[in-house]
């Protein structure tokens, strides 16, 4: 009986180690899949901008990240630069 208990104890230790190893591999695969999902979403967003037909404006306007632009107007003496606020 003692022999059986020792064998079962060793078997349990081996099984526990195997389960722990499988759990860590599963967590690594899950993390990798989340990273891939993020990359696929980023690529899909970039491709959606490329798939617009030539000569058509995007459906939703993109805002100017700087918030302003400089307009150049001609005057008699030369060029004049004036800031323009973009809404």
N, C-alpha and C positions, 0 to 999 in steps of 0.2 A: 504494500500500500504506500509506503514511504517513497518507493521508486516511482510509482505512478504520480504522486503529488509533485515530485521533483521534475519529472518530465513535463507535466502540465504547466508548472511554473515557468520552465524554460520556454515552452511553446508560447505561453502568454507574453513573456518578455519579447520574443521575436515578433509576435503579431503586433504588439504595441509599438515597437520600433518601426515596423513596416507601415502601420497606420499613420504614425507621425510623419514619416517620410512622404507618404502619399498626400497628406494634408498640406505639407509645405510645398510640394510640387503643384497641387491644385491652386494654392494661393498665388504662386508665381505665374501660373497660366492665366488666372483671373486678372491679375494686375497687367499682364501683357495684353490681354484682350481689351481691357479698358483703354490702354494706350493706343491700340490699333483703332478702336472705335473713335477716339478723339481725332486721330490722324485722318481717318476716312471722312469724318465730318468736315474737317478743314479742307481737304482736297475737294470734296463735293461743293463746298462754298466757293472755292476758287474756280472750279470748272463751270459753275453756274454763271459766273461773270463772263467767261469765255464763250459760252454758248449763245450769247445774244447775237441776233443777226446784225450784220453791218448796216450802219445808217439808222439804227433804231436807238432811242434813248431808253435807259433802264426804267422799270416801272416805278421804283421808289428812288427818289432823289438822294444822292449822297452828299452829306454836309462837308463843307470845307473845314479840314482839321485845324487850320490856322485861324479861322474866324474872320479874316479880312483879306483883301487883295489890293494891289496897287494898280490904279488905272493911269494910263499915260494919255494925255490929250495934247494936241498940237496948239501952239500959240504962235503969234507972229515972230517972237524973238527966238523960238526954239521949242524944246520939249519941256513939259511941266509934269511932274509926278504928284499925284494926290491920292491919299488913302481912301478906300471905299469900304464901308462896313457891309458885310454879307449877313443877311438874316437867316 
